[in-house]
């Protein structure tokens, strides 16, 4: 009985020590990492960044970059009653980008296609 108690205590201690590491591994999840607007997109997360004449879309999964090589994205933008579409192409490890800018209040629907993954979709409102 004493061995069983010792084993149970050891397992409980191991679980308690592992919990903070698991929490820290996902500390970035749900938080903007690139200065943009964050949104959940199925199995991944998207962050829309609108600055310096460029619109970028970063793809992450639980805070880790998701490679976008070979992928593409389309933004459907509604601004002041007008609708336009922007095509984004890979620009870095987990960034798709185009030369454009978005006005505050614009509503954006992002559709992302990456090789070997389910399509991702998210909605944003530009601040």
N, C-alpha and C positions, 0 to 999 in steps of 0.2 A: 504494500500500500504506500509505503514511503517513497519507493521508486516512481510510482505513478504520480504522486504529488509533486515530486521533484521535476519530472518530465513536463507536467502541465505548467508548472511555474516557469520553466525554461522556455517553453513555447510562448507563453504569455509575454515574457520579457523580450523575446526576439521580435514578436509582433509589435510591441510598443516602441522598440528602437527603430523598426523599419518604417513606421507610419510617418514620421517627419520627413524622411527622404522621399516618400511617395508624394507628399504634399508639396515639397519644394520642387519636384520634377514638373509639376503642373502649375507653378506659381504664376506663369505668364498667361495661362489659359483664361480667356475672358477679358483680358486687358490689352489695350492697344500697345504695340511694341514699336511702331514706326511713326507715331504722331498723327494717326488718322482715326477713322471711325471703324469700330470692330463689329462684326456680325457672325453668327453661327451659320454654317453652310453644310448641313448634313454631317458627314464624317470629318469635316475639316472646318477651319475658320478663315474668314477673309477680312482684310483690313484695307479700306479705301483711303488713299492719301491724295489730296488735291493741293499741289503747291508748285510754285516756280514754273507755271506753264505746262506742267505734266500731270497726268492722272495715272496713278499707280495702284495696283491691286496686289497685296501680299497674301500668300497662301501659307497657312501653318496648320499643324495638327498637334494639339495640346502644347502649344508654345514652340514646337520644333518646326523648322522650315520644311516645306514640301517642294521638291523640285518641280519646276514648270517647263523644262525644256521639252519641245515638241507639243506644247499646249497652246491654247488660245482662250481669249475671253471677249465677251461682248457686254458692253454697258448700254442699257436702254435708259436714257435720261429724259425726264420731264421737267422743263424749266419754264415757268410762266405761261403755261398752256401750249408750249411747243415741245415736240418730241424729236429726239435725235438718237442715233446709235454711234457708239465708239467701238472700234476694234482695238484690242490690246494684244501685244505680242510679248514673248519672253524677253526680259531685259537683264535679269540676274537670277541667282539660284532659285529664289521663291517669289520673284517679282515679275508681273506683267505690266506693260506700260504703253502709253500713247501721249503724243503732244496735244494737249487740250487743257481746258480749265472748266471748272464747274462753279456755278453761282450758288451762294448761300440759299437754302430752301429747296434746292433741286432734289427731286426724288430719283433714285437710281436703283435699277435692278441689274445685278451682275450675274452672268451665266458663264461658268468656267468649264472647259473641257481639258482634261489632262490624260495623257496616255496611261492605260491600265487602271483608271479610276472611274467611279461613277461621276456623272456630271454634278457640279456644285452650283447652287443658286443662293443668292442672299439679296436683301433689300437694305438700302441706306437712305438717310436724309442728310444732305450736306449742311453743315453748320457754318 
